[in-house]
Amino acid sequence: MTGQRALILGGTGMLAGCAETLVADGWHVVLPSRRPTPVGDGNGERRAAVWVKADWFDPVALARDAGAALGGPADLLVAWVHREMRAAVLRAVAPLLSPGAPVVEVHGSASANPVGGCPEPVLADHPTQQVVLGFVRHAGRTRWLNHQEIADGVLDGVRRALAGRSPSVHQVGEFRPVHR
C-alpha cells in the first residue's frame, strides 16, 4: 500500500485509529477537521498524516485545502460527515479522488435504521462501503462503541473497499434501541 493517498473526513476524532493504521501501512493521509490532532503510526512516530483546517460549512475551501495537502488524487476516501453537510462535502471532494477510488462512509445509528436502511451513497461513480455504528449490550446495560471498536469496524470497511468487494452496508454493534 505504500505511496497511496487517503482522505479521511472526520479522521482526528473517532476515526483517528483508522488514520493511524493507514499511516502505519505507509499511506499519505490527509485529515481535514476543525482542530489539529497529531496522528501517528501506532508506534509513537508522527509521519505521513497531514492536518488541514476544515469548515464543513465551506466545502469548497475544504476541498481546495485538502487537495493541496494530498499532492495528487486520493486512492481512498473515508468520510464521517454530519448528515446536514454530507452531500455538499462529499460532492466538493469528489474531484480529488482517483477514478473509481473506493469510498467508506461512516454513519451513526441515528442516520440509519433497520427499516429505512442507510442513506444512499452520494458518489455514484465510486464503490461505497457504508459502516453504521451502534451500541453494545453487556450485562443488561448498553453503551456506545468505544474508539477501538469504531476503528476496527471502519477498518473492516476499508479492507473490504480496498479488496474491491461489492458495495454494501456493515453494522458495528446494534442499532440504537427504539423507544416506544
Residue pairs with C-beta under 8 A, 6 or more apart in sequence:
1 22
1 25
1 26
1 27
1 162
2 25
2 26
2 27
3 26
3 28
4 26
4 27
4 28
4 75
4 76
5 27
5 28
5 29
5 30
5 70
5 71
5 72
5 73
5 74
5 75
5 76
6 19
6 22
6 27
6 28
6 29
6 30
6 74
6 75
6 76
6 77
6 78
7 29
7 30
7 32
7 66
7 70
7 74
7 76
7 77
7 78
7 93
7 96
7 97
8 15
8 18
8 19
8 22
8 29
8 30
8 31
8 77
8 78
8 79
9 32
9 54
9 77
9 78
9 79
9 80
9 81
9 89
9 93
10 33
10 79
10 80
10 81
10 106
11 18
11 19
11 29
11 31
11 32
11 33
11 39
11 78
12 19
12 31
12 33
12 35
12 36
12 37
12 39
12 51
13 33
13 37
14 80
14 147
14 150
14 151
15 78
15 80
15 106
15 150
15 151
15 154
16 37
16 39
16 147
16 151
17 147
17 148
17 150
17 151
17 152
17 154
17 155
18 78
18 151
18 154
18 155
18 158
19 29
19 31
19 39
19 49
20 39
20 40
20 41
20 42
20 49
20 151
21 42
21 151
21 155
22 29
22 76
22 158
23 29
23 39
23 40
23 41
23 42
23 47
23 48
23 49
24 41
24 42
24 43
26 48
27 48
27 76
28 48
28 50
28 70
28 71
29 39
29 48
29 49
29 50
30 49
30 50
30 52
30 66
30 69
30 70
30 74
31 37
31 39
31 49
31 50
31 51
31 52
32 51
32 52
32 53
32 54
32 62
32 65
32 66
33 51
33 52
33 53
33 54
34 53
34 54
34 55
36 51
36 53
37 51
38 46
38 49
38 51
39 46
39 49
39 51
40 46
40 47
40 49
41 47
41 48
50 69
52 62
52 65
52 66
52 69
53 65
54 62
54 65
54 66
55 61
55 62
56 62
56 81
56 82
56 85
56 89
57 85
59 85
59 88
59 89
59 91
59 92
59 93
60 92
62 89
62 92
62 93
63 92
63 93
63 95
63 96
66 93
66 96
67 95
67 96
70 96
73 96
73 97
73 98
73 101
74 93
74 96
74 97
74 98
74 101
75 98
75 101
76 101
76 102
76 103
76 104
76 158
76 161
76 162
77 90
77 93
77 97
77 101
77 102
77 103
77 104
77 123
77 126
78 103
78 104
78 106
78 154
78 158
79 86
79 89
79 90
79 93
79 103
79 104
79 105
79 106
80 105
80 106
80 107
81 89
81 90
83 111
83 119
86 119
86 122
87 122
90 103
90 105
90 122
90 123
91 122
91 123
94 123
94 125
94 126
97 103
97 123
97 126
99 125
100 125
100 126
100 127
101 126
102 126
102 127
102 128
102 129
102 161
102 162
102 164
103 121
103 123
103 126
103 127
103 128
103 129
103 161
104 128
104 129
104 130
104 131
104 154
104 157
104 158
104 161
105 121
105 122
105 128
105 129
105 130
105 131
106 130
106 131
106 133
106 154
106 157
107 118
107 119
107 130
107 131
107 132
107 133
108 132
108 133
109 132
109 133
109 134
109 135
109 173
109 175
109 176
110 176
111 118
111 119
111 132
112 118
112 119
112 130
112 132
112 169
112 175
113 175
114 175
117 169
118 130
118 132
118 169
121 128
121 130
121 167
127 161
127 164
127 166
127 167
128 161
128 167
129 157
129 158
129 160
129 161
129 165
129 167
129 168
129 170
130 157
130 167
130 168
130 169
130 170
131 153
131 154
131 156
131 157
131 169
131 170
131 171
131 172
132 169
132 170
132 171
132 172
132 175
133 145
133 150
133 153
133 172
133 173
134 145
134 171
134 172
134 173
134 174
134 175
134 176
135 142
135 143
135 144
135 145
135 173
135 174
135 176
135 177
136 142
136 143
136 144
136 145
136 149
136 173
136 174
137 174
142 174
142 177
145 153
145 172
145 173
149 172
149 173
150 172
152 172
153 170
153 172
153 173
154 172
156 170
156 172
157 170
160 168
160 170
